[in-house]
């Protein structure tokens, strides 16, 4: 391993924490946004909050998490690390959650949301479940 590996790891953990904060908070904002009238002052405030959260924190943190993670993978390799293959599968799923949240945010931004507050309450559990799986794989390396 290079002298930079621990730096990659530290930056990766910081980015993942920030990414998860965004992925957990965005669905909550969408829950509340779904409950206010289109065009209201509240709706416009939620649009601004959602855009800032996604573009100032969530997406950049996800990109940094991916870059640092791939740098670490280049150091340790994939061979013989089945747990890492499983983790990467869950991280791809987490990335798809991020993409879905951006699409939902855009639907609200254009006053075209068709999803209910209940949908977003349930959707809010998806990143939590993925995170649990990822953490278990990273800590226990079960296979």
Chimera marker file (.cmm) of the C-alpha trace (Angstrom):
<marker_set name="trace">
<marker id="1" x="0.000" y="0.000" z="0.000" r="1" g="1" b="0" radius="0.5"/>
<marker id="2" x="1.116" y="3.507" z="-0.749" r="1" g="1" b="0" radius="0.5"/>
<marker id="3" x="1.818" y="6.172" z="1.826" r="1" g="1" b="0" radius="0.5"/>
<marker id="4" x="-1.387" y="7.857" z="0.677" r="1" g="1" b="0" radius="0.5"/>
<marker id="5" x="-3.732" y="4.942" z="1.425" r="1" g="1" b="0" radius="0.5"/>
<marker id="6" x="-4.685" y="6.156" z="4.920" r="1" g="1" b="0" radius="0.5"/>
<marker id="7" x="-5.351" y="9.644" z="3.514" r="1" g="1" b="0" radius="0.5"/>
<marker id="8" x="-7.602" y="8.111" z="0.845" r="1" g="1" b="0" radius="0.5"/>
<marker id="9" x="-9.398" y="6.206" z="3.591" r="1" g="1" b="0" radius="0.5"/>
<marker id="10" x="-9.843" y="9.240" z="5.852" r="1" g="1" b="0" radius="0.5"/>
<marker id="11" x="-11.182" y="11.402" z="3.016" r="1" g="1" b="0" radius="0.5"/>
<marker id="12" x="-13.412" y="8.505" z="1.895" r="1" g="1" b="0" radius="0.5"/>
<marker id="13" x="-14.978" y="8.200" z="5.382" r="1" g="1" b="0" radius="0.5"/>
<marker id="14" x="-15.552" y="11.974" z="5.597" r="1" g="1" b="0" radius="0.5"/>
<marker id="15" x="-17.149" y="11.980" z="2.127" r="1" g="1" b="0" radius="0.5"/>
<marker id="16" x="-19.339" y="8.962" z="2.918" r="1" g="1" b="0" radius="0.5"/>
<marker id="17" x="-20.622" y="10.616" z="6.108" r="1" g="1" b="0" radius="0.5"/>
<marker id="18" x="-21.474" y="13.762" z="4.136" r="1" g="1" b="0" radius="0.5"/>
<marker id="19" x="-23.051" y="11.758" z="1.296" r="1" g="1" b="0" radius="0.5"/>
<marker id="20" x="-25.181" y="9.768" z="3.709" r="1" g="1" b="0" radius="0.5"/>
<marker id="21" x="-26.307" y="12.937" z="5.473" r="1" g="1" b="0" radius="0.5"/>
<marker id="22" x="-27.636" y="14.194" z="2.150" r="1" g="1" b="0" radius="0.5"/>
<marker id="23" x="-29.195" y="10.865" z="1.163" r="1" g="1" b="0" radius="0.5"/>
<marker id="24" x="-30.984" y="10.636" z="4.499" r="1" g="1" b="0" radius="0.5"/>
<marker id="25" x="-32.105" y="14.261" z="4.661" r="1" g="1" b="0" radius="0.5"/>
<marker id="26" x="-33.305" y="14.697" z="1.064" r="1" g="1" b="0" radius="0.5"/>
<marker id="27" x="-36.221" y="12.229" z="1.329" r="1" g="1" b="0" radius="0.5"/>
<marker id="28" x="-37.337" y="13.979" z="4.544" r="1" g="1" b="0" radius="0.5"/>
<marker id="29" x="-37.375" y="17.300" z="2.707" r="1" g="1" b="0" radius="0.5"/>
<marker id="30" x="-39.399" y="15.662" z="-0.059" r="1" g="1" b="0" radius="0.5"/>
<marker id="31" x="-41.869" y="14.285" z="2.518" r="1" g="1" b="0" radius="0.5"/>
<marker id="32" x="-42.487" y="17.802" z="3.799" r="1" g="1" b="0" radius="0.5"/>
<marker id="33" x="-42.467" y="19.316" z="0.305" r="1" g="1" b="0" radius="0.5"/>
<marker id="34" x="-45.132" y="16.855" z="-0.867" r="1" g="1" b="0" radius="0.5"/>
<marker id="35" x="-47.420" y="18.234" z="1.823" r="1" g="1" b="0" radius="0.5"/>
<marker id="36" x="-47.427" y="21.883" z="0.712" r="1" g="1" b="0" radius="0.5"/>
<marker id="37" x="-49.314" y="23.505" z="-2.155" r="1" g="1" b="0" radius="0.5"/>
<marker id="38" x="-47.532" y="23.957" z="-5.492" r="1" g="1" b="0" radius="0.5"/>
<marker id="39" x="-46.391" y="27.545" z="-5.973" r="1" g="1" b="0" radius="0.5"/>
<marker id="40" x="-46.610" y="28.421" z="-2.275" r="1" g="1" b="0" radius="0.5"/>
<marker id="41" x="-43.806" y="30.244" z="-0.482" r="1" g="1" b="0" radius="0.5"/>
<marker id="42" x="-43.120" y="27.020" z="1.426" r="1" g="1" b="0" radius="0.5"/>
<marker id="43" x="-42.802" y="25.072" z="-1.810" r="1" g="1" b="0" radius="0.5"/>
<marker id="44" x="-40.328" y="27.597" z="-3.198" r="1" g="1" b="0" radius="0.5"/>
<marker id="45" x="-38.295" y="27.423" z="0.017" r="1" g="1" b="0" radius="0.5"/>
<marker id="46" x="-38.182" y="23.620" z="-0.184" r="1" g="1" b="0" radius="0.5"/>
<marker id="47" x="-37.025" y="23.850" z="-3.812" r="1" g="1" b="0" radius="0.5"/>
<marker id="48" x="-34.110" y="26.055" z="-2.781" r="1" g="1" b="0" radius="0.5"/>
<marker id="49" x="-33.205" y="23.826" z="0.182" r="1" g="1" b="0" radius="0.5"/>
<marker id="50" x="-33.370" y="20.668" z="-1.932" r="1" g="1" b="0" radius="0.5"/>
<marker id="51" x="-31.231" y="22.152" z="-4.717" r="1" g="1" b="0" radius="0.5"/>
<marker id="52" x="-28.591" y="23.384" z="-2.292" r="1" g="1" b="0" radius="0.5"/>
<marker id="53" x="-28.499" y="20.104" z="-0.380" r="1" g="1" b="0" radius="0.5"/>
<marker id="54" x="-28.138" y="18.061" z="-3.544" r="1" g="1" b="0" radius="0.5"/>
<marker id="55" x="-25.677" y="20.271" z="-5.403" r="1" g="1" b="0" radius="0.5"/>
<marker id="56" x="-23.568" y="21.637" z="-2.540" r="1" g="1" b="0" radius="0.5"/>
<marker id="57" x="-23.335" y="18.504" z="-0.375" r="1" g="1" b="0" radius="0.5"/>
<marker id="58" x="-24.854" y="15.251" z="-1.611" r="1" g="1" b="0" radius="0.5"/>
<marker id="59" x="-23.576" y="14.981" z="-5.188" r="1" g="1" b="0" radius="0.5"/>
<marker id="60" x="-20.076" y="16.378" z="-4.506" r="1" g="1" b="0" radius="0.5"/>
<marker id="61" x="-19.678" y="14.130" z="-1.453" r="1" g="1" b="0" radius="0.5"/>
<marker id="62" x="-20.796" y="11.101" z="-3.470" r="1" g="1" b="0" radius="0.5"/>
<marker id="63" x="-18.260" y="11.890" z="-6.188" r="1" g="1" b="0" radius="0.5"/>
<marker id="64" x="-15.439" y="12.266" z="-3.638" r="1" g="1" b="0" radius="0.5"/>
<marker id="65" x="-16.506" y="9.025" z="-1.892" r="1" g="1" b="0" radius="0.5"/>
<marker id="66" x="-16.362" y="7.187" z="-5.233" r="1" g="1" b="0" radius="0.5"/>
<marker id="67" x="-12.976" y="8.660" z="-6.204" r="1" g="1" b="0" radius="0.5"/>
<marker id="68" x="-11.362" y="7.876" z="-2.850" r="1" g="1" b="0" radius="0.5"/>
<marker id="69" x="-12.968" y="4.426" z="-2.790" r="1" g="1" b="0" radius="0.5"/>
<marker id="70" x="-11.648" y="3.615" z="-6.255" r="1" g="1" b="0" radius="0.5"/>
<marker id="71" x="-8.183" y="4.848" z="-5.258" r="1" g="1" b="0" radius="0.5"/>
<marker id="72" x="-8.289" y="2.473" z="-2.278" r="1" g="1" b="0" radius="0.5"/>
<marker id="73" x="-9.470" y="-0.394" z="-4.496" r="1" g="1" b="0" radius="0.5"/>
<marker id="74" x="-6.548" y="0.296" z="-6.831" r="1" g="1" b="0" radius="0.5"/>
<marker id="75" x="-4.272" y="-0.172" z="-3.798" r="1" g="1" b="0" radius="0.5"/>
<marker id="76" x="-5.769" y="-3.406" z="-2.436" r="1" g="1" b="0" radius="0.5"/>
<marker id="77" x="-7.178" y="-4.940" z="-5.635" r="1" g="1" b="0" radius="0.5"/>
<marker id="78" x="-10.387" y="-6.860" z="-6.168" r="1" g="1" b="0" radius="0.5"/>
<marker id="79" x="-8.937" y="-10.378" z="-6.353" r="1" g="1" b="0" radius="0.5"/>
<marker id="80" x="-9.894" y="-12.468" z="-3.352" r="1" g="1" b="0" radius="0.5"/>
<marker id="81" x="-12.097" y="-9.759" z="-1.888" r="1" g="1" b="0" radius="0.5"/>
<marker id="82" x="-15.605" y="-11.101" z="-2.435" r="1" g="1" b="0" radius="0.5"/>
<marker id="83" x="-16.904" y="-8.836" z="0.334" r="1" g="1" b="0" radius="0.5"/>
<marker id="84" x="-15.626" y="-5.865" z="-1.691" r="1" g="1" b="0" radius="0.5"/>
<marker id="85" x="-17.571" y="-6.995" z="-4.774" r="1" g="1" b="0" radius="0.5"/>
<marker id="86" x="-20.714" y="-7.186" z="-2.625" r="1" g="1" b="0" radius="0.5"/>
<marker id="87" x="-19.979" y="-3.775" z="-1.089" r="1" g="1" b="0" radius="0.5"/>
<marker id="88" x="-19.482" y="-2.211" z="-4.516" r="1" g="1" b="0" radius="0.5"/>
<marker id="89" x="-22.818" y="-3.664" z="-5.634" r="1" g="1" b="0" radius="0.5"/>
<marker id="90" x="-24.514" y="-1.939" z="-2.695" r="1" g="1" b="0" radius="0.5"/>
<marker id="91" x="-22.605" y="1.289" z="-3.403" r="1" g="1" b="0" radius="0.5"/>
<marker id="92" x="-23.859" y="1.200" z="-6.998" r="1" g="1" b="0" radius="0.5"/>
<marker id="93" x="-27.377" y="0.791" z="-5.585" r="1" g="1" b="0" radius="0.5"/>
<marker id="94" x="-26.724" y="3.780" z="-3.277" r="1" g="1" b="0" radius="0.5"/>
<marker id="95" x="-25.625" y="5.785" z="-6.306" r="1" g="1" b="0" radius="0.5"/>
<marker id="96" x="-28.871" y="4.862" z="-8.058" r="1" g="1" b="0" radius="0.5"/>
<marker id="97" x="-30.746" y="6.118" z="-4.971" r="1" g="1" b="0" radius="0.5"/>
<marker id="98" x="-28.851" y="9.405" z="-5.382" r="1" g="1" b="0" radius="0.5"/>
<marker id="99" x="-29.877" y="9.567" z="-9.053" r="1" g="1" b="0" radius="0.5"/>
<marker id="100" x="-33.508" y="8.830" z="-8.147" r="1" g="1" b="0" radius="0.5"/>
<marker id="101" x="-33.503" y="11.552" z="-5.492" r="1" g="1" b="0" radius="0.5"/>
<marker id="102" x="-32.167" y="14.063" z="-8.000" r="1" g="1" b="0" radius="0.5"/>
<marker id="103" x="-34.947" y="13.090" z="-10.410" r="1" g="1" b="0" radius="0.5"/>
<marker id="104" x="-37.560" y="13.490" z="-7.677" r="1" g="1" b="0" radius="0.5"/>
<marker id="105" x="-36.022" y="16.853" z="-6.758" r="1" g="1" b="0" radius="0.5"/>
<marker id="106" x="-36.264" y="17.967" z="-10.375" r="1" g="1" b="0" radius="0.5"/>
<marker id="107" x="-39.917" y="16.893" z="-10.524" r="1" g="1" b="0" radius="0.5"/>
<marker id="108" x="-40.610" y="19.157" z="-7.543" r="1" g="1" b="0" radius="0.5"/>
<marker id="109" x="-38.493" y="21.949" z="-9.057" r="1" g="1" b="0" radius="0.5"/>
<marker id="110" x="-40.713" y="21.879" z="-12.163" r="1" g="1" b="0" radius="0.5"/>
<marker id="111" x="-43.941" y="21.427" z="-10.149" r="1" g="1" b="0" radius="0.5"/>
<marker id="112" x="-44.464" y="17.959" z="-11.636" r="1" g="1" b="0" radius="0.5"/>
<marker id="113" x="-44.216" y="15.744" z="-8.565" r="1" g="1" b="0" radius="0.5"/>
<marker id="114" x="-46.648" y="12.816" z="-8.648" r="1" g="1" b="0" radius="0.5"/>
<marker id="115" x="-45.364" y="10.982" z="-5.541" r="1" g="1" b="0" radius="0.5"/>
<marker id="116" x="-46.977" y="11.142" z="-2.111" r="1" g="1" b="0" radius="0.5"/>
<marker id="117" x="-45.412" y="12.022" z="1.209" r="1" g="1" b="0" radius="0.5"/>
<marker id="118" x="-45.923" y="8.359" z="2.169" r="1" g="1" b="0" radius="0.5"/>
<marker id="119" x="-43.856" y="7.245" z="-0.828" r="1" g="1" b="0" radius="0.5"/>
<marker id="120" x="-40.965" y="9.432" z="0.299" r="1" g="1" b="0" radius="0.5"/>
<marker id="121" x="-41.285" y="8.179" z="3.898" r="1" g="1" b="0" radius="0.5"/>
<marker id="122" x="-40.856" y="4.617" z="2.663" r="1" g="1" b="0" radius="0.5"/>
<marker id="123" x="-38.145" y="5.596" z="0.169" r="1" g="1" b="0" radius="0.5"/>
<marker id="124" x="-36.229" y="7.194" z="3.052" r="1" g="1" b="0" radius="0.5"/>
<marker id="125" x="-35.526" y="3.696" z="4.396" r="1" g="1" b="0" radius="0.5"/>
<marker id="126" x="-33.684" y="2.550" z="1.259" r="1" g="1" b="0" radius="0.5"/>
<marker id="127" x="-30.411" y="4.428" z="1.867" r="1" g="1" b="0" radius="0.5"/>
<marker id="128" x="-30.526" y="3.370" z="5.521" r="1" g="1" b="0" radius="0.5"/>
<marker id="129" x="-30.808" y="-0.312" z="4.607" r="1" g="1" b="0" radius="0.5"/>
<marker id="130" x="-28.048" y="-0.018" z="1.999" r="1" g="1" b="0" radius="0.5"/>
<marker id="131" x="-25.799" y="1.752" z="4.506" r="1" g="1" b="0" radius="0.5"/>
<marker id="132" x="-26.342" y="-1.012" z="7.069" r="1" g="1" b="0" radius="0.5"/>
<marker id="133" x="-25.372" y="-3.628" z="4.500" r="1" g="1" b="0" radius="0.5"/>
<marker id="134" x="-22.279" y="-1.688" z="3.432" r="1" g="1" b="0" radius="0.5"/>
<marker id="135" x="-21.068" y="-1.138" z="6.998" r="1" g="1" b="0" radius="0.5"/>
<marker id="136" x="-21.569" y="-4.811" z="7.889" r="1" g="1" b="0" radius="0.5"/>
<marker id="137" x="-19.597" y="-5.896" z="4.814" r="1" g="1" b="0" radius="0.5"/>
<marker id="138" x="-16.750" y="-3.455" z="5.484" r="1" g="1" b="0" radius="0.5"/>
<marker id="139" x="-16.411" y="-4.289" z="9.182" r="1" g="1" b="0" radius="0.5"/>
<marker id="140" x="-16.976" y="-8.058" z="9.151" r="1" g="1" b="0" radius="0.5"/>
<marker id="141" x="-15.643" y="-8.966" z="5.668" r="1" g="1" b="0" radius="0.5"/>
<marker id="142" x="-17.762" y="-12.146" z="5.913" r="1" g="1" b="0" radius="0.5"/>
<marker id="143" x="-16.473" y="-13.764" z="2.700" r="1" g="1" b="0" radius="0.5"/>
<link id1="1" id2="2" r="1" g="1" b="0" radius="0.2"/>
<link id1="2" id2="3" r="1" g="1" b="0" radius="0.2"/>
<link id1="3" id2="4" r="1" g="1" b="0" radius="0.2"/>
<link id1="4" id2="5" r="1" g="1" b="0" radius="0.2"/>
<link id1="5" id2="6" r="1" g="1" b="0" radius="0.2"/>
<link id1="6" id2="7" r="1" g="1" b="0" radius="0.2"/>
<link id1="7" id2="8" r="1" g="1" b="0" radius="0.2"/>
<link id1="8" id2="9" r="1" g="1" b="0" radius="0.2"/>
<link id1="9" id2="10" r="1" g="1" b="0" radius="0.2"/>
<link id1="10" id2="11" r="1" g="1" b="0" radius="0.2"/>
<link id1="11" id2="12" r="1" g="1" b="0" radius="0.2"/>
<link id1="12" id2="13" r="1" g="1" b="0" radius="0.2"/>
<link id1="13" id2="14" r="1" g="1" b="0" radius="0.2"/>
<link id1="14" id2="15" r="1" g="1" b="0" radius="0.2"/>
<link id1="15" id2="16" r="1" g="1" b="0" radius="0.2"/>
<link id1="16" id2="17" r="1" g="1" b="0" radius="0.2"/>
<link id1="17" id2="18" r="1" g="1" b="0" radius="0.2"/>
<link id1="18" id2="19" r="1" g="1" b="0" radius="0.2"/>
<link id1="19" id2="20" r="1" g="1" b="0" radius="0.2"/>
<link id1="20" id2="21" r="1" g="1" b="0" radius="0.2"/>
<link id1="21" id2="22" r="1" g="1" b="0" radius="0.2"/>
<link id1="22" id2="23" r="1" g="1" b="0" radius="0.2"/>
<link id1="23" id2="24" r="1" g="1" b="0" radius="0.2"/>
<link id1="24" id2="25" r="1" g="1" b="0" radius="0.2"/>
<link id1="25" id2="26" r="1" g="1" b="0" radius="0.2"/>
<link id1="26" id2="27" r="1" g="1" b="0" radius="0.2"/>
<link id1="27" id2="28" r="1" g="1" b="0" radius="0.2"/>
<link id1="28" id2="29" r="1" g="1" b="0" radius="0.2"/>
<link id1="29" id2="30" r="1" g="1" b="0" radius="0.2"/>
<link id1="30" id2="31" r="1" g="1" b="0" radius="0.2"/>
<link id1="31" id2="32" r="1" g="1" b="0" radius="0.2"/>
<link id1="32" id2="33" r="1" g="1" b="0" radius="0.2"/>
<link id1="33" id2="34" r="1" g="1" b="0" radius="0.2"/>
<link id1="34" id2="35" r="1" g="1" b="0" radius="0.2"/>
<link id1="35" id2="36" r="1" g="1" b="0" radius="0.2"/>
<link id1="36" id2="37" r="1" g="1" b="0" radius="0.2"/>
<link id1="37" id2="38" r="1" g="1" b="0" radius="0.2"/>
<link id1="38" id2="39" r="1" g="1" b="0" radius="0.2"/>
<link id1="39" id2="40" r="1" g="1" b="0" radius="0.2"/>
<link id1="40" id2="41" r="1" g="1" b="0" radius="0.2"/>
<link id1="41" id2="42" r="1" g="1" b="0" radius="0.2"/>
<link id1="42" id2="43" r="1" g="1" b="0" radius="0.2"/>
<link id1="43" id2="44" r="1" g="1" b="0" radius="0.2"/>
<link id1="44" id2="45" r="1" g="1" b="0" radius="0.2"/>
<link id1="45" id2="46" r="1" g="1" b="0" radius="0.2"/>
<link id1="46" id2="47" r="1" g="1" b="0" radius="0.2"/>
<link id1="47" id2="48" r="1" g="1" b="0" radius="0.2"/>
<link id1="48" id2="49" r="1" g="1" b="0" radius="0.2"/>
<link id1="49" id2="50" r="1" g="1" b="0" radius="0.2"/>
<link id1="50" id2="51" r="1" g="1" b="0" radius="0.2"/>
<link id1="51" id2="52" r="1" g="1" b="0" radius="0.2"/>
<link id1="52" id2="53" r="1" g="1" b="0" radius="0.2"/>
<link id1="53" id2="54" r="1" g="1" b="0" radius="0.2"/>
<link id1="54" id2="55" r="1" g="1" b="0" radius="0.2"/>
<link id1="55" id2="56" r="1" g="1" b="0" radius="0.2"/>
<link id1="56" id2="57" r="1" g="1" b="0" radius="0.2"/>
<link id1="57" id2="58" r="1" g="1" b="0" radius="0.2"/>
<link id1="58" id2="59" r="1" g="1" b="0" radius="0.2"/>
<link id1="59" id2="60" r="1" g="1" b="0" radius="0.2"/>
<link id1="60" id2="61" r="1" g="1" b="0" radius="0.2"/>
<link id1="61" id2="62" r="1" g="1" b="0" radius="0.2"/>
<link id1="62" id2="63" r="1" g="1" b="0" radius="0.2"/>
<link id1="63" id2="64" r="1" g="1" b="0" radius="0.2"/>
<link id1="64" id2="65" r="1" g="1" b="0" radius="0.2"/>
<link id1="65" id2="66" r="1" g="1" b="0" radius="0.2"/>
<link id1="66" id2="67" r="1" g="1" b="0" radius="0.2"/>
<link id1="67" id2="68" r="1" g="1" b="0" radius="0.2"/>
<link id1="68" id2="69" r="1" g="1" b="0" radius="0.2"/>
<link id1="69" id2="70" r="1" g="1" b="0" radius="0.2"/>
<link id1="70" id2="71" r="1" g="1" b="0" radius="0.2"/>
<link id1="71" id2="72" r="1" g="1" b="0" radius="0.2"/>
<link id1="72" id2="73" r="1" g="1" b="0" radius="0.2"/>
<link id1="73" id2="74" r="1" g="1" b="0" radius="0.2"/>
<link id1="74" id2="75" r="1" g="1" b="0" radius="0.2"/>
<link id1="75" id2="76" r="1" g="1" b="0" radius="0.2"/>
<link id1="76" id2="77" r="1" g="1" b="0" radius="0.2"/>
<link id1="77" id2="78" r="1" g="1" b="0" radius="0.2"/>
<link id1="78" id2="79" r="1" g="1" b="0" radius="0.2"/>
<link id1="79" id2="80" r="1" g="1" b="0" radius="0.2"/>
<link id1="80" id2="81" r="1" g="1" b="0" radius="0.2"/>
<link id1="81" id2="82" r="1" g="1" b="0" radius="0.2"/>
<link id1="82" id2="83" r="1" g="1" b="0" radius="0.2"/>
<link id1="83" id2="84" r="1" g="1" b="0" radius="0.2"/>
<link id1="84" id2="85" r="1" g="1" b="0" radius="0.2"/>
<link id1="85" id2="86" r="1" g="1" b="0" radius="0.2"/>
<link id1="86" id2="87" r="1" g="1" b="0" radius="0.2"/>
<link id1="87" id2="88" r="1" g="1" b="0" radius="0.2"/>
<link id1="88" id2="89" r="1" g="1" b="0" radius="0.2"/>
<link id1="89" id2="90" r="1" g="1" b="0" radius="0.2"/>
<link id1="90" id2="91" r="1" g="1" b="0" radius="0.2"/>
<link id1="91" id2="92" r="1" g="1" b="0" radius="0.2"/>
<link id1="92" id2="93" r="1" g="1" b="0" radius="0.2"/>
<link id1="93" id2="94" r="1" g="1" b="0" radius="0.2"/>
<link id1="94" id2="95" r="1" g="1" b="0" radius="0.2"/>
<link id1="95" id2="96" r="1" g="1" b="0" radius="0.2"/>
<link id1="96" id2="97" r="1" g="1" b="0" radius="0.2"/>
<link id1="97" id2="98" r="1" g="1" b="0" radius="0.2"/>
<link id1="98" id2="99" r="1" g="1" b="0" radius="0.2"/>
<link id1="99" id2="100" r="1" g="1" b="0" radius="0.2"/>
<link id1="100" id2="101" r="1" g="1" b="0" radius="0.2"/>
<link id1="101" id2="102" r="1" g="1" b="0" radius="0.2"/>
<link id1="102" id2="103" r="1" g="1" b="0" radius="0.2"/>
<link id1="103" id2="104" r="1" g="1" b="0" radius="0.2"/>
<link id1="104" id2="105" r="1" g="1" b="0" radius="0.2"/>
<link id1="105" id2="106" r="1" g="1" b="0" radius="0.2"/>
<link id1="106" id2="107" r="1" g="1" b="0" radius="0.2"/>
<link id1="107" id2="108" r="1" g="1" b="0" radius="0.2"/>
<link id1="108" id2="109" r="1" g="1" b="0" radius="0.2"/>
<link id1="109" id2="110" r="1" g="1" b="0" radius="0.2"/>
<link id1="110" id2="111" r="1" g="1" b="0" radius="0.2"/>
<link id1="111" id2="112" r="1" g="1" b="0" radius="0.2"/>
<link id1="112" id2="113" r="1" g="1" b="0" radius="0.2"/>
<link id1="113" id2="114" r="1" g="1" b="0" radius="0.2"/>
<link id1="114" id2="115" r="1" g="1" b="0" radius="0.2"/>
<link id1="115" id2="116" r="1" g="1" b="0" radius="0.2"/>
<link id1="116" id2="117" r="1" g="1" b="0" radius="0.2"/>
<link id1="117" id2="118" r="1" g="1" b="0" radius="0.2"/>
<link id1="118" id2="119" r="1" g="1" b="0" radius="0.2"/>
<link id1="119" id2="120" r="1" g="1" b="0" radius="0.2"/>
<link id1="120" id2="121" r="1" g="1" b="0" radius="0.2"/>
<link id1="121" id2="122" r="1" g="1" b="0" radius="0.2"/>
<link id1="122" id2="123" r="1" g="1" b="0" radius="0.2"/>
<link id1="123" id2="124" r="1" g="1" b="0" radius="0.2"/>
<link id1="124" id2="125" r="1" g="1" b="0" radius="0.2"/>
<link id1="125" id2="126" r="1" g="1" b="0" radius="0.2"/>
<link id1="126" id2="127" r="1" g="1" b="0" radius="0.2"/>
<link id1="127" id2="128" r="1" g="1" b="0" radius="0.2"/>
<link id1="128" id2="129" r="1" g="1" b="0" radius="0.2"/>
<link id1="129" id2="130" r="1" g="1" b="0" radius="0.2"/>
<link id1="130" id2="131" r="1" g="1" b="0" radius="0.2"/>
<link id1="131" id2="132" r="1" g="1" b="0" radius="0.2"/>
<link id1="132" id2="133" r="1" g="1" b="0" radius="0.2"/>
<link id1="133" id2="134" r="1" g="1" b="0" radius="0.2"/>
<link id1="134" id2="135" r="1" g="1" b="0" radius="0.2"/>
<link id1="135" id2="136" r="1" g="1" b="0" radius="0.2"/>
<link id1="136" id2="137" r="1" g="1" b="0" radius="0.2"/>
<link id1="137" id2="138" r="1" g="1" b="0" radius="0.2"/>
<link id1="138" id2="139" r="1" g="1" b="0" radius="0.2"/>
<link id1="139" id2="140" r="1" g="1" b="0" radius="0.2"/>
<link id1="140" id2="141" r="1" g="1" b="0" radius="0.2"/>
<link id1="141" id2="142" r="1" g="1" b="0" radius="0.2"/>
<link id1="142" id2="143" r="1" g="1" b="0" radius="0.2"/>
</marker_set>
